[in-house]
Amino acid sequence: MPLRVRVCRRGDVPPGGHRGFAVPGVTWPILVADLDGTLIATAGVCPHEDVLLVDGHREGSVIVCPGHAYEFDLVTGRCAHDSLLHLRRYAVTMVGDEVWVDLL
């Protein structure tokens, strides 16, 4: 059974941008990115060394970790530099203008 949590409102994520949101009971922020109008939710830390991805640079669907420049595709979760690393992604459900994310 999924653990669905409310993360933000749709308007909190700028078109083409991304933001991190603290969720009570979750150690890391949830990163929500707008990709051409579709919202993608991921763990907000790099799986390489737990650097905040919220501070990373985005180029389309790729976010670059500010710690060591590892690149992750937000759509697939794949890392361009290390095939063993994978960015955890979460299912997004819209309820009105609220963004809900399934953490499990």
Number of C-alpha atoms within 10 A of each C-alpha: 5 9 9 15 15 15 23 20 14 18 10 16 18 13 15 16 16 23 19 24 15 14 14 10 6 9 10 16 20 25 23 30 25 19 16 11 10 10 21 19 26 24 22 26 22 25 19 16 10 13 16 19 26 24 17 21 16 20 12 13 17 20 22 21 24 16 15 11 12 19 23 25 18 22 15 13 17 18 21 14 11 12 8 9 16 17 21 17 21 19 15 21 15 13 11 8 11 15 21 21 24 17 18 9
